[in-house]
Each structure stands twice: as structure tokens, then as C-alpha cells.
Amino acid sequence: MLKDLYRTFLEFLRTFGALQLFFLRLIAYSPAVLVRRFGLVVVQVFNAGALSLVIIMTCGFFVGGVLGLQGYSNLAKFNAEDSVGAFAALSLLKELGPVITALLFAGRAGTALASEIGLMRATEQLSAMEMMAVDPLRRVLVPRFLGAVISMPMLTAIFCVLGLLGAHLVAVDMLGVDSGAFWQQMRSSVESSDVWEGIIKSVVFGIAASLFAVWEGYNAIPTAEGVGRATTRTVVITAVSVLVLDFMITAVAI
């Protein structure tokens, strides 16, 4: 048993080290790709971001509506119904917006990236590029990595805006909270540090989600089963890492 644990620990260290080197290579190639292959990055922003808009906007609106309902029902006990706007804004900007967007992004765009790259590995397209002296990291992986990283903050902003719209609709139009008080309490409670915390989280979560997606796809076993496992691991690892990173960033911010 001790021998198996030792081998598992060594394998974890090798994988973790390889992942760090892989990430450093992606970062090193990113400036050149942004300059020389900007069109590819724009295409990947569309694939990862624009195609995820429907699910992001829908979930953001209904999450905001739930915050409006829950905030009103709980704050009404203390005669503080006017603070529903502040409650919804802080919840969306600092926590729910970045976290839920990252989880939805991993389920939609992350799996698409992992399966696409894994299929290219299974059909030996990546090997063919290497035979023709074309680096797959620069041509295939870095544009997709950058597209996902750029998309995440924008998707998070859209999620928060739709969430505030949903909270306003529920609290003001359905439950009778004063509209002026709703926005005034929000403006007085939300500070620039709260907004920056959400922006930092969205960027960090975007890097994590895109990194694990391209890593799992690039290292997938070149079979149908291997691509399926890589796609599954992408969602699981991204979900766990997002929650762990959220706790770490929140602890530092506090």
C-alpha cells in the first residue's frame, strides 16, 4: 500500500510539473500569436464566448431573480427591503457571477475545446502538424487558450448585468420595492474593490478553465474512450479548481 501511495504521489508531481511547463509555454507563445494570428484568436473568442451567450444570459437572469426573491424574503424580516439591490449586486459581483459563469463555461466551452483538441489528437492531425514542422501549441492551442481567457471576463460581466436586471424585475416590479431605493442602496454599498475582485476572479477562472481544457485535450488518449475521459476530466477538474481558487482569492481579499 505504501508503495502504491508513493507511486501515486510521484505521478501527481510529474503531472503537476508538466502542467506548469505547459502553461509557461502557452504564456510565452501568447504575445506572438496575438500579433501574428489575431484573426484566429477572434474566431476562438466567438466560438468560446459568443456561442455561450444564450446559456450565460438565461442563467444570469434567473439567478438574479432568485436573489431578488431570497433577498426580499430575508431582508423583510428586518424591515430592510430596500437593500435588496445591494444584496444582489454584491452577491453577483463578488461570488455568484464569476463562479457560476466559470462552471457554465467549463460545461459548454471547456468540453468543446477538450473534445475538439482530443479528436485532433485521435485523428493524428496534431502529429501531422509536427511532421510538417508546425508547432501545434502555437497554431492550435494558444489561440483557443487566449480566446477562452478573453471571453470569461466579458461573459461574467454579461451574467452580472442580466442578474441585476432579473433582481430588479422581481424586487421592484413583482414585490413592490421602490426603484430609487433599489439603485441608491446598490450604489452606496458597492465599491470599486468589489468590482475589481470580481474582475480578478473572472480572469483567474478563465485561465484555469481554458488551461485544463487544452491540457486534457492535448494529452488525451487517441481513442474515442480517451477523448470522452478527457472531456469528463475537464469539467471535474475545472469545477474543483474554480471553487478552490475562489476560496483563496476571497481569503486574500478579506
N, C-alpha and C positions, 0 to 999 in steps of 0.2 A: 504494500500500500504506500509506504514512504517513497519507494522508487517511482511509482506511478505519479505521486504528487510532485516529485522533483522534476520528472519529465514534463508534466503539465505546466509547471512553473517556468521551466526553460523555454517551452514552446510559446508561452504567453509573452515572455521577454523578447523572443525573436520576432514575433508578430508585431509587438508594440514598437520595437525599434525599426522594423521595416516600414511600418505605417508612418513613423516620424520622418524617415528619409524620403518616403514617397510624398509626403506633404511638403517637405522642403523643396523637392524638385518641382512640384506644382507651383509653389510660390516663386521660385527662381525663373520659371518659364513664363509666368503671367505677364510681366511688363512687355516682353517682346510680342506675345500673342495679342495683347490689347492694341498694339501699334500696327502690326503687320496683318493680323487676321481679325480685325474688328468686326467685319461682317459676320464671321462665324459666331462671335460672341453675341451679337444682336439676335441671330437666329436662335441661339440657345436660351437667351432671355425670353424670347417669345415662347419657345417650347416649354420651358420650366415655369415661367411666370404667367404669361397671358393665358395659357391653357389651363392654369389653376385658378383663374379668377372666379369662375362660377361657384366652385365649392367654397372658396375663401369668403366671397361676398355673402353667400347664403348662410354659412355657419356663423360669420361675424354678426349678421343681423339678428339671428335668433339667440346667439349668446348674449348680445346686448339686451334683447327683450327679456331674457331670463334674469339678467342683472337688475333690470328695472323692476320686475315683479318681486324678486327676493329682497332687493334694497328697500322697496316701499313697505313690504310686509314687516320687515325687521325694524326699520327706522321709525315707522309709525308708532311703535311701542314707546318711543322716547320723544314723540312729537317733533321729529326731525325729518319729515318727508321731503323738505326742500333740499336735503343733502343727497338725494338720490343721484343727481348729476355728478357730484364729486365722487361718490362711491363707485359709480360705473366707470368714470374716467380713470381713476387711479387703478382700479382692477384691470381694466383693459390695457392701459399704457404700460404698467409695470409687470404684469404677470400673464393674464389670460391672452392678451394679444400676441406677444412673441411665442409663448409656449404652444398654444393651440395652432397657430399658423405653422410653426415648425413641425408639429405632429401631422397636420394635414398635408404639408409639403412633402414630408417623408413618405406618406402613403400614396400620394399622387405622382409627384415629380421624381422623388428619390427612387421609387421602384421602377419607374420608366427608364431612368438613367442606368440603373444597375442591370436591368434586363437587356437594354439595348447594347451596352458595352459587353455584357456577358455573351450575348448572341454573336457579337462580332468576334469574340474570343473562340466561341464554339465553331463558327464557320471559318476560322483561320484568317479572317480579314486583318486582324492585328499582326499576325505572323507575316502575312503578305506585305504589309507596310514595312516591317522590319527588314524583310528581304530586299525591298526596293530602297533601303537606306532612308526611310521616312520614320521619324520618331513618333510612335502612337501617342505619347504623352502630349507632345506639342500640337499634333494635328487633331486628335480626338478628345483626349481627356481634359486638357486645360480649358478649351472653350466651353465645355459643358460644366466644368467646375466654376468658372467665372460667371457663366450665365445663371447658375443656381445661387451663387453668393450675392450677385447684384439683385436678383429677383426677391430674395427674402425680405429685406427692409421695406421694399415697396408693397409687397403683399401684406406685411404686418401693418403698415400704415392704412391700407385699404380696409383690412379687418377691423382696426380700431375705429375708423370713421363710420363704417356700417354698424359697428356695435353701438356707438354713441347714438346713431340715428334710431336703432331699434330701442335703446333705452329711453330716448326722448319720446318716441311714439307710444310706448307702453305707459311711461310715467306721466306724461303731460296729456296726451290725447285720450288715454283709456282710464287712468286713475285720478286725473284732475290736479296734478301738481302744477304749480304756477310756472309758466315757461321762463319768465325773467329770473325767478329764484333758482330754477334748474341750472341755467347757464351761469348765473352770478356765483353760485356756490362752487361750480366747477372751476371757473376762472380764478377764484380766490384760493382754492385748495391745491390745484395742480401747479407745480413749479417746474422750472426748466430742467432741474436734476431728475425729475420723474420721467420727463420725455427722453432725456439722454440715456437713462437706464434702460428704457425700452428699446432705443435705437441700438445700444451696445449689445443687448441680449439678442436682438434680431440678427445682427451681423455675426455674432459668435455662433448662434444656432444655424445660420445659413452655411457658415464654413464647415461646421460639424456634419450637417446633413449631406452637403454635396461631397465632402471628403469621403465619408463612409460609402456613399452611393458609387462613386467612381472607383474606390478601392475594391469593394466587393465585386463589382462588375469586371474589373481588370484582372482580378485574381480568381475568378470563378472557374470551377472545373468545366472543361469544354464539353459538357453533355447537357441534355435537357434537364436532368435532375440537378446538375450542378448550378445551372442558371436559376432554377427555382429556389434552391437553397440560398444562393447569393442574394436574391431578391428578398427572401424572408429575413435573412440576417440584417439586411439594410434597414428594414423597418424596426426590428427589435433593438439593434444597437443604437440607432438614431434616437429612438424614444427614450431609452435609458440614459444616454449621454445628454440629451436635452434637459431632462429632469435633474440630473446631477449638476450640470453646468448652471442651471437656473438657481439651484440652492447656493452654489459657490458665489455667483455674481451677486445675488441678493445679500448674502452674508457680508461680502466686501462693501457693498453699497451702504449697508446699515452701519 
